[in-house]
Amino acid sequence: MHFSGALMLFSLSIVTVFAIAQAEVNTGSCKDMLQGYLTGQLSSALGAYQVEALRREFKSFTDVIEKSMKDFKKKIYADRELVKDSRNRSVVYTRWGRKSCPSGADMVLSGYVGGSLYAHTGAAVDPLCLPKDPEWGIYRDGVQSFRAYVYGAEYQTFEFSDLMSTIAQNDIPCAVCLVPNRSVVKMFPARKTCYKGWKLEYQGYLMAGRDGHQNHQAGAQFTCVDSHMDTLHGGKADRNGKLFHFVEARCGSLKCPPYVEGRELVCVVCSKE
């Protein structure tokens, strides 16, 4: 057999290397098997020198294959863990102004919105979603002086649409919702649709405490309250507490356009995988 014929046989053997290397998980056994196969096929056609040279080239080649297989297995394991981790992810958010969660979300609790009194200087700014089944630690009944206080919350939806005006002074519900297979949830002010790649959880109106009134001294946090506002049964009485007012745009340092002087701002809560 001529040397060119031996090289053709070597090329065919290389094809066999790829086929077996892809099918064989144990790369060490695969390497030994292929080296023996190649040596046996070529030993009758070539001299000892050529066989040894090809053996060295083959060893270098199979070392590359072995390393590639190890890297491939590492990537498979890493991808498997990533998929497993993504399946275990979930996010939690509060749906302000509603008693239930949207489709696709599991309800953790349905409760009452609470917070600091609108007139208390230095009071906490963030609203709370209080459960209907509170538990207690060590306590002392009776109102104490050196305390912070939690009140209920009311809509202050005056001077808007007829529908919104009818729920003014009503107490506000809330729901804590868990969304599986999501990694992040965010409220976007001045939007009623989610950006590309984000999933809608709920739409609403941006609300906060009232600005510029001498009696409204407590700080407040901007909150996205669902546009389809629920109310709590028996909560129509005007007892104040933490008050929720619509938020309007004011031009100046805020760019107008795109914003409009005196226009109420919407909001949207969105999640992303």
C-alpha positions in Angstrom: 0.0 0.0 0.0 1.4 3.4 -0.9 1.8 6.1 1.7 -1.0 8.2 0.2 -3.3 5.2 0.7 -2.3 5.0 4.3 -3.1 8.7 4.7 -6.6 8.0 3.2 -7.0 5.3 5.7 -5.9 7.7 8.4 -8.5 10.2 7.2 -11.2 7.6 7.4 -10.0 6.7 10.9 -10.4 10.4 11.9 -14.0 10.3 10.8 -14.4 7.3 13.0 -12.8 9.2 15.9 -15.5 11.9 15.7 -18.4 9.4 15.5 -17.1 7.4 18.5 -16.0 10.4 20.6 -19.5 11.9 20.4 -21.2 8.7 21.4 -18.8 7.7 24.1 -19.2 9.4 27.5 -16.1 7.9 29.0 -13.5 9.8 27.0 -10.5 7.9 28.5 -11.8 4.6 27.3 -12.7 6.1 23.9 -9.1 7.4 23.5 -7.5 4.0 24.3 -9.8 2.2 22.0 -9.2 4.5 19.0 -5.4 4.4 19.5 -5.4 0.6 19.4 -7.7 0.6 16.3 -5.5 3.1 14.4 -2.3 1.3 15.3 -3.7 -2.1 14.1 -4.9 -0.7 10.8 -1.7 1.0 9.9 1.0 -1.3 11.3 0.9 -3.6 8.3 1.2 -0.8 5.7 3.8 1.5 7.3 7.2 1.2 8.9 7.7 1.6 12.6 8.8 5.3 12.1 5.7 6.3 10.3 3.5 4.5 12.7 5.1 6.2 15.7 4.8 9.6 14.1 1.1 9.0 13.4 0.7 7.7 16.9 2.1 11.0 18.3 -0.2 13.1 16.0 -3.2 10.9 17.0 -2.4 11.3 20.7 -2.3 15.1 20.3 -5.6 15.0 18.4 -7.3 12.8 20.9 -6.1 15.0 23.8 -8.0 17.9 22.1 -11.1 15.7 21.7 -10.9 14.6 25.4 -10.6 18.3 26.6 -13.5 19.3 24.3 -15.7 16.5 25.8 -14.9 17.6 29.3 -15.7 21.2 28.5 -18.9 20.1 26.8 -20.0 18.1 29.9 -19.3 21.0 32.2 -21.5 23.2 30.0 -24.3 20.7 30.0 -24.2 20.5 33.8 -24.1 24.3 34.2 -27.0 24.7 31.8 -29.0 22.1 33.7 -28.4 23.9 37.0 -29.4 27.2 35.3 -32.7 25.7 34.2 -33.3 24.2 37.6 -32.6 27.6 39.2 -34.9 29.5 36.9 -37.7 27.1 37.7 -37.3 27.8 41.4 -37.4 31.6 41.0 -40.3 33.7 42.1 -41.1 37.3 42.9 -43.5 38.8 45.4 -45.3 42.2 45.1 -48.2 44.0 46.6 -51.3 44.8 44.6 -52.5 48.0 46.2 -56.3 48.7 46.0 -57.4 45.1 45.2 -58.5 42.1 47.3 -57.2 39.5 44.9 -54.2 38.8 42.6 -54.2 38.8 38.8 -54.3 35.6 36.7 -51.0 33.7 36.9 -50.1 34.9 40.4 -50.7 33.1 43.7 -52.2 35.0 46.5 -50.2 35.0 49.7 -52.6 37.2 51.6 -55.5 39.6 51.2 -55.5 42.4 53.7 -55.9 46.0 54.7 -53.7 49.0 53.6 -52.3 50.7 56.7 -49.8 53.4 57.5 -49.0 56.5 59.4 -51.5 59.3 60.1 -51.3 62.0 57.3 -50.9 64.8 59.9 -48.1 63.3 62.0 -44.7 65.0 61.4 -41.8 62.5 61.1 -44.1 59.5 60.6 -43.2 56.5 58.5 -43.7 57.1 54.8 -44.3 53.6 53.4 -47.7 51.9 53.3 -48.2 48.4 54.7 -50.4 45.5 53.5 -51.7 44.3 56.9 -53.0 40.7 57.2 -56.5 39.9 58.4 -55.1 37.4 60.9 -52.5 39.3 63.0 -50.3 37.6 65.5 -48.8 39.2 68.7 -45.6 39.1 70.6 -45.2 40.7 74.1 -47.6 43.6 74.3 -49.1 46.2 76.6 -52.7 47.3 75.8 -53.6 50.9 75.8 -52.1 53.8 73.7 -48.5 54.6 74.9 -46.7 57.9 74.3 -43.3 56.7 73.0 -44.6 54.8 70.0 -45.1 54.9 66.2 -48.7 54.3 65.1 -50.4 52.4 62.3 -53.8 53.6 61.0 -56.0 52.4 58.2 -56.0 54.0 54.7 -58.6 55.9 52.7 -59.0 57.0 49.1 -59.0 60.7 48.5 -60.3 60.5 44.9 -62.2 63.8 44.8 -62.4 66.1 41.7 -61.8 63.3 39.2 -64.2 61.0 37.3 -67.7 60.3 38.7 -66.7 56.7 39.3 -63.6 57.6 41.3 -65.4 60.2 43.3 -67.9 57.5 44.6 -65.1 55.6 46.3 -63.7 58.7 48.1 -63.3 58.2 51.9 -63.5 54.4 51.5 -60.9 52.2 53.2 -58.4 50.5 50.9 -57.7 46.7 50.5 -54.5 45.1 49.3 -53.2 41.7 48.2 -49.7 40.2 48.4 -49.0 38.2 45.2 -46.4 35.6 44.3 -45.4 35.1 40.6 -43.5 31.9 39.8 -40.7 31.7 37.1 -39.9 35.4 37.4 -36.7 37.1 38.6 -37.7 40.7 39.0 -40.8 42.9 39.4 -40.9 46.7 39.1 -43.4 49.6 39.1 -43.1 52.0 36.2 -44.6 55.4 36.7 -46.2 57.3 33.9 -46.8 54.0 31.9 -49.9 51.9 31.4 -48.1 49.3 29.3 -45.0 47.2 30.0 -41.8 47.6 28.0 -40.8 44.8 25.6 -39.8 41.6 27.4 -41.8 42.5 30.5 -45.1 40.9 31.6 -48.1 43.0 32.8 -49.1 42.4 36.4 -51.5 45.3 36.9 -52.2 48.9 35.7 -53.1 51.7 38.0 -52.8 55.3 39.1 -49.9 56.8 40.9 -51.0 58.0 44.4 -49.3 59.6 47.4 -50.0 62.0 50.3 -51.2 65.5 49.6 -48.7 68.2 48.8 -48.6 71.7 50.1 -51.4 71.5 52.8 -50.6 72.6 56.3 -52.4 69.7 57.9 -50.7 67.1 55.7 -47.3 67.0 57.4 -46.4 63.3 57.1 -44.2 62.1 54.3 -45.6 59.7 51.8 -44.3 57.2 49.3 -45.5 57.1 45.7 -47.6 54.0 45.3 -49.2 52.3 42.2 -52.9 51.7 43.1 -54.9 49.4 40.8 -57.1 51.3 38.4 -60.0 49.0 39.2 -60.1 50.1 42.8 -61.8 47.8 45.4 -63.1 49.0 48.8 -63.4 47.3 52.2 -66.8 46.4 53.4 -68.1 48.8 56.0 -65.2 51.3 55.4 -67.1 54.3 54.1 -66.8 56.5 57.2 -64.4 59.5 57.0 -61.9 58.5 59.7 -58.7 59.5 57.7 -55.5 57.7 58.6 -53.1 57.3 55.7 -54.5 59.1 52.8 -54.1 58.3 49.1 -54.3 61.2 46.6 -53.8 61.2 42.8 -50.5 62.5 41.6 -50.3 65.3 39.0 -47.4 66.4 36.8 -46.0 69.9 37.5 -43.9 71.5 34.7 -40.6 73.2 35.3 -37.7 71.0 36.1 -40.1 68.2 34.9 -40.0 68.3 31.1 -43.2 69.4 29.4 -43.7 67.9 26.8 -43.7 65.0 27.1 -45.5 65.6 30.5 -48.5 67.8 30.8 -49.1 70.4 33.5 -51.8 69.2 36.0 -52.4 65.8 34.3 -52.8 62.8 36.6 -50.1 60.1 36.3 -50.8 56.4 35.6 -48.5 53.5 36.5 -47.9 49.9 35.7 -46.4 46.9 37.6 -44.5 44.5 35.4 -42.5 41.3 35.9 -39.6 39.7 34.0 -38.1 36.2 33.7 
